[in-house]
Amino acid sequence: MGFAVDLNKPDFIGKSAVAARKEAGPERRMVQFLLNDPEPLLFHNEPIVRNGEYVGYLSSGNYGHHLGGAVGMGYVPCKGEKAADVLAASYEIDVMGTKVTAQASLKPLYDPKSERMKV
C-alpha cells in the first residue's frame, strides 16, 4: 500500500513504520506462473520450486485459455532481493508429484494492448 501513502506529508500515525517498511523492501512478492506444458491443470496449493528448492504454494490456479496453459499465482520469498532477481530464478510447479517448468511474471499475463486480437 506504499503507493497510497505520501511520506512527504507532515507527521502522521504510522509514518515511521511505513518509511521503515519501504526502506527494507518486501519480504515476499506475488508472482504469476504460466506452465510451459499445456496439459497439467492447476487448482491451488501446488508447491512452488525456485532454483530446486521448495519456497511456497500457489494461492490460486486455473487454465488460461488465451495463454494456452495453466496459470497460477503464489507468494515467493524475496527479502533483500530486487524484482529482477526474483524473475531471474528458474521456477517449477509441483503438479501431483511431477515438476513442471513455469515462466514467472510480476505483471499480469494478459495482452494489455490487444495485439494478439489484431493479428
C-alpha positions as CSV (number, residue, x, y, z in Angstrom):
1,M,0.0,0.0,0.0
2,G,3.0,2.3,-0.2
3,F,1.6,3.9,-3.4
4,A,-1.3,5.2,-1.3
5,V,0.9,6.9,1.4
6,D,2.6,10.2,0.9
7,L,5.7,10.2,3.0
8,N,6.3,13.9,2.3
9,K,3.2,14.8,4.4
10,P,3.8,16.1,7.9
11,D,4.0,13.6,10.7
12,F,1.1,11.1,10.9
13,I,0.4,8.0,12.9
14,G,2.4,5.1,11.4
15,K,4.7,7.3,9.3
16,S,7.9,5.8,10.8
17,A,6.6,2.2,10.3
18,V,5.7,2.9,6.6
19,A,9.1,4.5,6.0
20,A,11.0,1.6,7.6
21,R,9.0,-1.0,5.6
22,K,9.6,0.9,2.4
23,E,13.4,1.1,3.1
24,A,13.6,-2.6,3.9
25,G,11.6,-3.7,0.8
26,P,9.1,-6.5,0.5
27,E,9.7,-9.9,2.2
28,R,7.7,-11.7,-0.4
29,R,6.2,-11.0,-3.8
30,M,3.1,-12.3,-5.6
31,V,4.3,-14.0,-8.7
32,Q,2.2,-15.3,-11.6
33,F,3.2,-18.5,-13.2
34,L,2.4,-19.9,-16.7
35,L,3.2,-23.6,-17.1
36,N,5.4,-24.4,-20.1
37,D,3.4,-27.7,-20.6
38,P,-0.2,-27.0,-21.7
39,E,-1.5,-30.3,-20.3
40,P,-1.3,-30.1,-16.5
41,L,-4.1,-28.3,-14.6
42,L,-3.6,-26.1,-11.5
43,F,-6.2,-25.6,-8.7
44,H,-4.3,-24.2,-5.7
45,N,-1.8,-25.3,-3.0
46,E,0.6,-26.8,-5.6
47,P,4.2,-26.3,-4.3
48,I,6.4,-23.6,-5.9
49,V,10.0,-24.7,-6.6
50,R,12.6,-22.0,-7.1
51,N,16.1,-23.0,-8.2
52,G,15.4,-26.5,-7.0
53,E,14.1,-25.5,-3.5
54,Y,10.5,-25.6,-2.3
55,V,9.6,-22.0,-1.4
56,G,5.9,-21.7,-1.2
57,Y,2.5,-22.8,-2.6
58,L,0.1,-21.4,-5.2
59,S,-2.8,-19.5,-3.7
60,S,-4.9,-20.0,-6.8
61,G,-4.7,-21.6,-10.2
62,N,-6.8,-22.3,-13.3
63,Y,-6.5,-22.7,-17.1
64,G,-5.7,-19.6,-19.1
65,H,-7.4,-20.3,-22.4
66,H,-5.9,-17.3,-24.2
67,L,-2.5,-18.1,-22.8
68,G,-2.7,-21.8,-23.8
69,G,-1.7,-23.3,-20.4
70,A,-2.4,-23.4,-16.7
71,V,-1.8,-20.2,-14.8
72,G,-1.2,-19.9,-11.0
73,M,-0.4,-17.2,-8.5
74,G,1.6,-17.6,-5.3
75,Y,3.9,-15.7,-3.0
76,V,7.7,-16.2,-3.3
77,P,10.1,-15.0,-0.5
78,C,12.4,-12.2,-1.7
79,K,13.8,-10.5,1.4
80,G,16.7,-8.3,0.2
81,E,16.2,-9.1,-3.5
82,K,15.2,-6.9,-6.3
83,A,12.4,-7.7,-8.7
84,A,14.9,-8.7,-11.4
85,D,16.4,-11.2,-9.0
86,V,13.0,-12.8,-8.5
87,L,12.4,-13.1,-12.2
88,A,15.9,-14.4,-13.0
89,A,15.4,-17.6,-11.0
90,S,14.2,-20.8,-12.5
91,Y,10.7,-22.0,-11.4
92,E,8.8,-25.2,-11.4
93,I,5.4,-26.1,-10.1
94,D,4.9,-29.5,-8.5
95,V,1.8,-30.9,-10.0
96,M,0.8,-34.1,-8.3
97,G,4.5,-35.1,-7.8
98,T,5.7,-34.0,-11.2
99,K,7.7,-30.8,-11.5
100,V,6.6,-28.7,-14.5
101,T,8.7,-25.8,-15.6
102,A,7.0,-22.4,-15.5
103,Q,7.5,-18.8,-16.6
104,A,7.3,-16.3,-13.8
105,S,5.9,-12.8,-14.2
106,L,5.3,-9.9,-11.7
107,K,2.9,-8.3,-14.2
108,P,-0.4,-9.7,-15.4
109,L,-0.1,-12.4,-18.1
110,Y,-2.5,-10.8,-20.5
111,D,-2.3,-8.7,-23.6
112,P,-2.9,-5.1,-22.5
113,K,-2.7,-3.6,-26.0
114,S,-4.8,-6.3,-27.6
115,E,-2.0,-7.0,-30.0
116,R,-2.9,-10.7,-30.4
117,M,-6.5,-9.9,-31.2
118,K,-5.4,-7.7,-34.1
119,V,-3.3,-10.4,-35.8
